[in-house]
Amino acid sequence: MPQPITLTLPWHVVPLTELACQELCTWSYPAPYAIYNWPSWATMLDNQSEFADPQIRDEQYCSVVDSNGTLTGFVQFFPIVGVTRLGLGLRPDLCGKGGAGTSGLGTQFVQLLVAEAQHRNPEQEIDLEVLVWNERAIRAYQRAGFTITDTYEKGTPTGTADFHCMVYTGPSINLSR
């Protein structure tokens, strides 16, 4: 079994506030990643979708902030029986900051979220879904300790698409808290 690793990052997982939700709705990812852009906050509120629903926000969503309290990302700890499924987003200007073969910000971000999921539910498997064309994210997830275990088609807001399910198979991660 791999030895546990300890992370010392300037980021913290905290409750997702309504102000942070509003900010998430302003993030703009460039093509082809624009599929990850949220609708406007007004639209989210009208539909009570995802983190605009206060109960879902409180039960499933968190912000990731830096040491100054600046929003750097978000995570959804989606509950499935026996599994914690991660949904996540890194602020657009921070994406793609690793070089070829290096562990960049995305990998460190994902490791932080794995550590938080392990802390919350240590007995549960951790997985995530990723669009098969998103090679940048797949590389970050693999460097963070995830392995592709399945590929399938599922619905998205723009139609059906192929996804990989990736399961965390790396070592336990401890946060220096």
CORFENDA-V458989 format. One line per field, one symbol per residue. ss: DSSP state (h for helix, s for strand, l for the rest). phi: phi as a letter, one per 30 degrees, with the letter a starting at -180 (. if undefined). psi: psi as a letter, one per 20 degrees, with the letter a starting at -180 (. if undefined). A space follows every 10 residues. Layout:
# CORFENDA-V458989
ss = ???
phi = ???
psi = ???
This chain:
# CORFENDA-V458989
ss = llllssslll lssssllhhh hhhhllllll llhhhhllll hhhhhhhllh hhlhhhhhhh ssssslllll ssssssssss llssssssss lhhhllllll llllhhhhhh hhhhhhhhhh llllssssss slllhhhhhh hhhhlsssss ssssssllss ssssssssll llsssll
phi = .dddcccbcd cbcbeddddd eddedcdbdd ddddeddddd dddedechch dddeddeddb cbccbddcid dclbbccddb eibccccaac eedcdiccce iccddedddd ddddeddddd bddcdcbacb dddddddedd ddddjcbdca bacadbdckd adbccbcdbd ddbccdc
psi = pqqqqppnqj qqprqorhgh ggghiipopr qjjihipqrq hgggghilqc iiohggghhh qqqpqaijjp piarqpnppq ojqopppqpq phiiqkiqrp jroahgghgg hghgggghgg mhiqqprrqp phimhggggg gghijqppiq prprqrijaq rpqqppppja rqpppo.
